Amino acid sequence: MALDLVAICALGLEELLAGELEALGVSDVRRQRGAVTFRGGWRECWRANLRLRTANRVLVRLASWPGADGDALAAGAAALIRQENLRWDGVSVAQLFDPDRTFAIHATSTASAVRDIRWVGLKVKDGLVDAQRQRFGRRASIDREEPETPLRVWLHRDRATLLLDTSGEPLDRRGYRVQTTTAPVREQLAAALVLASGWDGRGPVVDPMCGSGTLLAEAAWAALGQPPGCLRRHWAFEQVPGFDRAGFEAVKRETLPAPGPDVRLYGSDLDPAAVRAARINLKRAGLADRSEVRRGDGFNWAPPPGPGLLITNPAYGERMGQAEDQWKRLGDLMKQRYTGWTAVVLAGDAGLGKHIGLKPRARIPVRNGPLDARILVFDLY
Ligand SMILES: C[S@@+](CC[C@H](N)C(=O)[O-])C[C@H]1O[C@@H](n2cnc3c(N)ncnc32)[C@H](O)[C@@H]1O
């Protein structure tokens, strides 16, 4: 039987994530707030973990039950363990909740009577271990650092949903960002800029204020078909009972990059530490031969012959007047030097992006950590 899968993402990225899932060929893709649900087997789950660029994690929905108070939360968890024939694409309750496997529970609560998330986690844990004692004669241990079964419980409108985290470390930790600078953009958001731009992978990629080089790396990996999980060593799904390593190796082989277009990357930054960081990160991402990163003012830089993709997330001075002026300069730069290019910019929420003075083809509100931001896409004629 197919799994109920959930890919979670930053608010605002749902549509791009749903597009990625549709491209993977999974079924029943449905957008939620901060998540996209879909169906498939373990292979689809591994493939999603390996290939989704805009997701934070991939989870399997295990069960759902009414949880208006602590007793109800515990009772629903216990009822799950008592089920004899329940399986998740071949993995039985007895295998997943084997008392010899450690587990941990991460809880959230929204719009529910039980608001204390520690209490939610505690009651669900109590239900699980009590039922384990009854069914198996002993209970599993908790391991918060490296659980064999990492669980999440979401309590929403007094209904609990128990999920298995199949990712472990969040998917944005691609493994190439070994050096950072101030305010680096998260990898999934960087990938979202690339996907939102609709760029076809042709022509050079330029980030005139490249910081640690994340946008350049994500653009190149997307254009080359490089799976975002290619450098990663561990996934939580490897601990699922009966994990088929040969099957996963086959999924990895099917995602090996085809010889891609001749992507060339160009970055500049005023800060020498950023230039150093970008060079190190791009090398780690396997992109050293394709990239040129130099120290300099992005405003005084003649781009390579295009058209291509201009991609950037500028961060300007604190003072409002100064920031407005800089956004206007960016707009002038785009008009004067990047005619015929596609441009995609991550702008903060303060409405400063409008000082670019060009009408965006697309404008996507997104959450950037604790901040509201906008992805703005421009066709520069
Ligand atoms: C928000 S950070 C970019 C972060 C980058 N996307 C990353 O992931 O690391 C903005 C960068 O713009 C650089 N910067 C600001 N003004 C610049 C200018 N006129 N020319 C070049 N770089 C500039 C800063 O040094 C900073 O590294």
The ligand as a Tripos MOL2 file, in Angstrom:
@<TRIPOS>MOLECULE
LIG
   27    29     1     0     0
SMALL
NO_CHARGES

@<TRIPOS>ATOM
      1 C1         22.7680   39.2120    1.6940 C.3       1 LIG1
      2 S1         24.3970   39.0490    1.2240 S.3       1 LIG1
      3 C2         24.3250   37.8690   -0.0680 C.3       1 LIG1
      4 C3         24.2930   36.5000    0.5020 C.3       1 LIG1
      5 C4         24.4960   35.4190   -0.5330 C.3       1 LIG1
      6 N1         23.3640   35.2660   -1.4190 N.3       1 LIG1
      7 C5         24.8030   34.1120    0.1900 C.2       1 LIG1
      8 O1         24.0330   33.1780    0.0930 O.co2     1 LIG1
      9 O2         25.8030   34.0450    0.9050 O.co2     1 LIG1
     10 C6         24.7280   40.5350    0.3430 C.3       1 LIG1
     11 C7         26.1650   40.6570   -0.1180 C.3       1 LIG1
     12 O3         26.2700   41.8350   -0.9310 O.3       1 LIG1
     13 C8         27.5680   42.3470   -0.7830 C.3       1 LIG1
     14 N2         27.5330   43.7130   -1.3390 N.ar      1 LIG1
     15 C9         26.8610   44.7930   -0.8900 C.ar      1 LIG1
     16 N3         27.0310   45.8380   -1.7440 N.ar      1 LIG1
     17 C10        27.8120   45.3900   -2.7690 C.ar      1 LIG1
     18 C11        28.3270   45.9640   -3.9650 C.ar      1 LIG1
     19 N4         28.0810   47.2380   -4.2690 N.pl3     1 LIG1
     20 N5         29.0660   45.1950   -4.7850 N.ar      1 LIG1
     21 C12        29.3420   43.9070   -4.4860 C.ar      1 LIG1
     22 N6         28.8950   43.3010   -3.3550 N.ar      1 LIG1
     23 C13        28.1370   44.0360   -2.5090 C.ar      1 LIG1
     24 C14        27.8460   42.1900    0.6900 C.3       1 LIG1
     25 O4         29.2380   42.1860    0.9540 O.3       1 LIG1
     26 C15        27.1790   40.8330    0.9880 C.3       1 LIG1
     27 O5         28.1260   39.7820    0.9150 O.3       1 LIG1
@<TRIPOS>BOND
     1     1     2 1
     2     2     3 1
     3     2    10 1
     4     3     4 1
     5     4     5 1
     6     5     6 1
     7     5     7 1
     8     7     8 2
     9     7     9 1
    10    10    11 1
    11    11    12 1
    12    11    26 1
    13    12    13 1
    14    13    14 1
    15    13    24 1
    16    14    15 ar
    17    14    23 ar
    18    15    16 ar
    19    16    17 ar
    20    17    18 ar
    21    17    23 ar
    22    18    19 1
    23    18    20 ar
    24    20    21 ar
    25    21    22 ar
    26    22    23 ar
    27    24    25 1
    28    24    26 1
    29    26    27 1
@<TRIPOS>SUBSTRUCTURE
     1 LIG1         1 GROUP 0 **** ****
